[in-house]
Amino acid sequence: MGCDAAFTLSADLNACTAQAEELQTYSGASDLSVSLGSSPIGSRARCFEMRWPADSEGFIEGFRVESDTDDVVQRAEVFQVVTETTLEQIFNVSDEIASTGFECPGVIGDDRLVWWFQSEGTDWRLPAAGTRAISTGARLLIRVIYEDAVSTESTHSAAWLTTNSPTHVAKTATVYNPFWLLKGAFSLPSGESSIEKDFTIDLATRLMEDTIHIQEVRFDLGPMGTQATLAIERESGEQVCVDHRSSLNASNLSTSPLFAPVALHQGDLLQVACQWDTSQSSAEVAWGMQAELCRAVITYRSGADN
């Protein structure tokens, strides 16, 4: 299965990219800024914790990380911690986290709220699909990834653009094959010009939704990633190409709102396929946030909010 001539809606892999609309940006001032702390020299990725300070439920329209050192931050991701014990259980850290943050793995969970890329300049990344809800006093985990190992200590702040009157509220699901996280389960042989891996999932059923409407897609690969595809095989047998990327940005991470939402029902299989070129690698490559991976980050609305 893949986005090829067999597909009902597309006979050309690149036809899917025409469905993507331009990203919305906002270059004004934030209405909320929270100091995160500083990163130790040598850091490649760091997690910081913060509490949502609002007295009532908030809705995110934009987010970015501001630093006193230019271009040190490549990207950042925000996760909402569901339970009070999550950080302690997963990362073995105390409730009082130092101002220098702590090391954390790349795959944290499906509760990702929003992400931001330095490569998009200083503009805000506005979710085209709608705002993200944050509950009162929510515990947030902000994962900051650096362009290179930090050579000078840098202090960060999380800047937010918020609203109290959202038009729509969107959700985000990080889709990956959990089996590939096991040691030795995901490996890419060296010296190959084209390697492809894929997996399928009944995402609507997993999310306990009758129908979801996919609004936006981002692919996570790695420096050797060359192509990524998101496709649907409907319960009826119809095949739909949702999005295909053969041109990824400098960090091989690409985000794009779809021109029109794509419905995904219970029983439909969502397929994620990734392709790599390891011809310049001299050793086998394993899964890792600083190496190679294959994930799709999907922004969606439930059927009731579309």
Summary of the structure (lengths in Angstrom):
residues: 306
radius of gyration: 19.2
end to end distance: 28.0
largest distance: 56.4
contacts: 959
relative contact order: 0.23
helix: 9%
strand: 46%
